[in-house]
Amino acid sequence: MKKLLILILLMFVIVGCEPSEDPIDVDPLVPVEDCNEATLEGGWVCIWADEFEGDSIDEDKWNFEVNGYGGGNNELQYYTRENAEIVDGKLVITAKQESYLGKDYTSSRLTTKYKGDFTYGRIIVSAKLPSGAGTWPAIWMMPTMSVYGGWPNSGEIDIMEYVGRDPGNLFSTIHTAKFNHSLGTQIGFDTDAPTAETEFNEYEIIWNPGEIVTYMNGEPFATFRYTAAFNQDVPYHAAFPFDQDFFLILNLAIGGNLGGAVDNSIFPQAFEIDYVRVYKYDYATIDKEAPSNIEDLSISPLQNAIYWDAAEDDYGVEKYAIYVDGELYDHANLNQYIFDRLESGRSYQIQVQAIDFLGRTSEISQVLSFTYV
């Protein structure tokens, strides 16, 4: 998971910017029967949810992580199965001060890996957070297959983190190869959360190609957006690898690099989750427009690479078709592409076309003359 959270205001360059008033949107649709709210206004359809209404944790949806590893952040707890249970329709993760397998505290960490894996969409978690110095609850996401390599290369999405030593203030952060706490370049935002410890609040992201927006109770407070023009020193996935499946994680850590010193008088402490809901767009019903045409197709300073302004679409661009000398060559998920199979020293005619989630296309762009090195 995580990090010394030194919130970076620098780097508005790639992804950090103020919340957009009208963030873009996302992907297909396989509704599930157990979503309490089948749809949301705006074309969202529930595809995965847990309302925690049974007598026990649904292990068709959740995995328990059992270890004392400490997350690589010097955390002090041992994660067990026994510290999580369903109580009155809620998932309750309880941290306790007790000696267990060499650790002084126990808690739980649950994941949806291989049981709930998502690319793009809207994720809403209703939760009430623990209090007291040393507590560190989090709602976050990690890549299922890590297609760009191990952490931080394939990314991390921290929907919500909170530390009891700083009450009333919560964080949302991303980590990538270019932007991560090991380099001191992670990009994060915080917001006031005066009722975080006393009431259930909704923590949410809307995740689309090239953009993730974080909300608390429907109000946006963090926008992470890929901007190709400002990231020409690296392939797009080094700056924004969020074009692959990620799974959800719910945990309550104790101490560690971010949790800090622990007040032993506070235990036990509980992290309560009322529901987790995941939505995707019903594009067939709501998407009415083709993507806009490609503008400013340019040669990148990065060797053998091109980039362009992201196309606009009423519900988002899924991918871009790359043409070489009039023939389809490959696809790119974001608005940058690196060639690796051309003949050195030869010049080519490059064009790009935007494709939305229903397969509608822009016109093929004007030609860019490009020499492969």
N, C-alpha and C positions, 0 to 999 in steps of 0.2 A: 504494500500500500504505500508508503508515504514518506513523509517529508518534514523537514524544517520548513515551515511555511513562511518564507520571506516573500511577501506579495510583491510582484514585480509590476511597476507601472511603466517602466521601460518596455520595449517590445510591443508597443501598441502596433508596431509594425506588422507582425504576422497575424496575431490572433487576438490580442487584447484590445477591446474597445468597449465603449459604453453600450448598454443593452439597446438593441435595435427595437424600434417601435413595432415593426411588422416582420418578425423573423420568417424565413422561408420554411418549407415543409418537406414531407417524406414518402414511403414504400408499400408493396402489395398487402394482401389481406387474406387471413385465414382465421375468421372469428372462432373463439372457443366458447363452449356453452356455459362455463362457470364464471364468466365475467359478470359481476353484479350490474355494471353499467355497460351495456353492449356498445353504445356509441356515445361520442361527445360532439357537441356543436362544432361544425367546421369540417366534417367528413372523417373524423377519427373513429376507428373501429377497434374494439378491444380484441387483442390476440393472445394475451397471457395475463393471468392474474392470480393472486392468492389473497383471499379475504380472511384467512386464519379462523375459519368457522368450525373446524373439526375439533376432535379431542387431542390430536397430536400433530406434530409437524409433518407435512406432506412430503415424503421423501421421493415422490415422483417429480417434485419441483425443486427440492433443496438438497444440497450436500452439506454435511458437517465437515469442517476442517478440524482435525484433532492433532495438535502439536504445541510445542513450547518455543517455536522458532523466534517469535517476536517480530515477525514481518520485516526483518532487516532494518528495523528502526529502534532497536533496543527496548522494545516493549517488554513489560514485566509479567504478563499473564500467560497461563497455559490454557489453550482453547480445548474445551471438552464438549461432549454431546449433552451433558447433564445440566449445563447452565442456560439452556434454551428450552422453552415450553410454550404451549398455548394456554392462555389464561383469559377467560371471558371474551373470546373472540379476537384476541390480540396475540401476536408473537412477542414474548418477553425474553430478552437476553439479560441475564443477571450477572454482574461482576461481584465476586466475593473475595474477601481477604482470607486466604487459607493456603496452607502449605500443600503443594501438589507437584510431584515429580520435579523437584528442584526449583519450582517457582513459588512466589508468595501470594499470587492471586490467580483466580480462575475466571473464565468468561467463555463466550461462544462466538464463532464466526461461521456464517452460512453463505453458500454460493449457489448460483443456478447453472453452473458450467455443465454443458451438454444436456441440460434440461430446460433452459431458457436462455437462448443465445440470439442476439438481435443486432441487425445493422440498420440504423436510422429508426426514427419513431419518436414516441412521446412516452416518457416513463414518469409515473407519479407514485410517490411513497408518502403515506401519512404516518408521522412518528412523533413521539414525545421523548425528549432526551434526558439523560441522567445529569446529575449536578455534582459539583465538588472537584477540587484540584486532583488531577491525575486521570480523570475520565476522558476518553477520546472515542466517541461514537462516530461511525461513518456509514454513508450510503455511497457506494462507488462501483466502478466497472473496470474490468480488465479484459484484454483480448483473448478469445477462446483458443485460437490456433497460433497467435503471435506470428503472423505471416511475414512481418518485417524483422523478426528476431526478438530476442529477450529484452526485458525492461532496460531502458525506456523506449527502445526502438519501435515497438508496436503500440505504444501509448498507454495512457491511464486516464480515466475520467472520474474525477471526484465530484459527485453531485452535491454532497454535503459532508462537511467535517465540522466538528465542534469540540472544543476543549474546555473542561470545567473550570480551569484556572482563568479563563477569559469569558465569564458568563455574558450571555446576551449578544454574542458575536459569532456568526458562522461563516464558513468559507466554501467556495467552489473553485476548483483548480484543475488544470490539465497538465500532463507530463508527456513529453515526446523526446526524440533523440536530440532535437535542437533546443527544446525548452523543458528543463527539468531541474529538480532541486539539487542534484549532484553538481550541476554547473552554476547553480544560483540564478537560473534563468526561467524557472517555472512561471506560468502565467496564472494568476488567481485574483479573485475578488472576494470581498467580504460584505456582509450586510447585517444590520441590526436585527436581532431576534429576541425581543424581550420576553416572549412567552415560550421559548423553546423548551424550558424545563418544566413548565406547568401545564401546557396545553398541547394537543395534537395539532401539528402544522403540516401542510403539504409541501414536499420538496420535489422538484420536477425539473426535467430537461426536455427540450424539443431539439432533436438531433437530426440534421439534414446534411446532404453532401456539402462539405466545406464550412459548416456552421453548427455550433452547439450553443444553446441559450439556456441558462439556469434560472429557475423561478422559485420564489417562496410565496405560498398562498396566492398564486396567480400573478405575482408581480415580478418582472424580470430584473435581475441584478447582476448578471454576468453574461457576456457574449464573447465567444471564442470563434474567430472567423479566419479562414485561410485566405491570404492575399498573395497571389503568385508573384506580383511585381516586387514584393519586398522579401522574397525568399528564394532568390536565384542562386544562392550559395549552396543549396542542398536540394536533393529530390523532394518532391512534395510530401512524401510519406515521412521524411525526417522532421518536418515541421507539423504535419497534420495527418497522422496515419489512421484517421477515424473513418475508414471505408471498408471495414471488415466486421465480423461478428464479435460482440463483447457480451460478457455475462455480468450479472449483478452480484454484489457482495454486501452483506449486512454484518457489522461486527461492533463490538465494544472492546476497545483496547484500553490498557492501563499503563500510564507512564510513557516512557519512550521519548524519542526526540521531540515530538510535538506535544504529547500529553504532559510532560514535565513531572515535577515532584508530586508525590502522592500524599494526600491527607488520609491517613488510615481511619480517621473517625467517621468517614462518610459511608462506610460499607454496611450492608450491600447496596448497590446501585443498579437501576434497571433502565434499559433501552427498550422502549415499547413501540411496536409497529402495528398499526391498525390494518393497513392493506398495502399491497404492491400491485400496480396496474400498468400494463404496457399496451400502447395503441399504435396502429399504423393507419395511413390514409387509404381510403377506398378510392383510388385514383380513377377507376372506371366511371364512378359517379360524379366526381367533382372536377377532374382535370379537363379544361376546355381549350387550352391554348397550346400551340407549338412553341418551342424555345425561340428566343431571339437569335439573330444572326451573330456570328463570331466577329468580334472587333479586336483590332490591335494585335494580330498574330505577329509575334516577334521572336527573334533569336535570343536565347538566354545566354548570360555570361557563363553559365554552367556548361561544360563541354558537351556537345552533341545534343543540346536540349532546346526546346521551344516553349513558349508560354503565350497566354492570351487572356483577355478579360473574360471573366465568367459570364456565360450566357444567362439571360433572365427567362423565367418560366413561371406560370401561375402557381405551380406546386413542385418546383424544383427540377433540376437537370440531373438525370441519373449518371450519364457518362458522355464521353466525347469520342467520335470516330476520327481516327487519324488516317489520312490518305497520303500515299507517296506515288507521285507520277500518275495520279488518277485512279489508283487501285487502293482498296481498303487494306491498311497495313496492321492496325491494332486499335485498341481502345484505351482511354485514360479515364480514371474516375474523377480527377480534378483537373484544373486548367493549366497543366504543365505536362510535358512529355519528354523523356530521354530516349533517343534512338540508340540501338545497340546491335543491329543486324544489317547495317548498310555497308557499302563498299568505300573504304577509306580514300579520300581525295576526290570523290565523285560528287557532282552537284545534283540535287533533287528538287522537285516541285512538291511542296507540302501544302495540304489543305486540312481543315478541321471542320467537323459538323457536330452540333449539340443534339442530344437525344434525351427526351424526358421519360418518365416512368411508364408511359403508355406507348412508347415507341415513336411518338411524334418527333419530327426532326426539324432543325433549322435548315436554311440553305447551306450548301457547302461554301466555305469561306473563299476569299480571294487567295491566290497562289502566293506562297512565300518561297523564295529561292534559298536553298539551304545546302551547304557543303559539309559533308560528313568527314570528320577528322580521323 
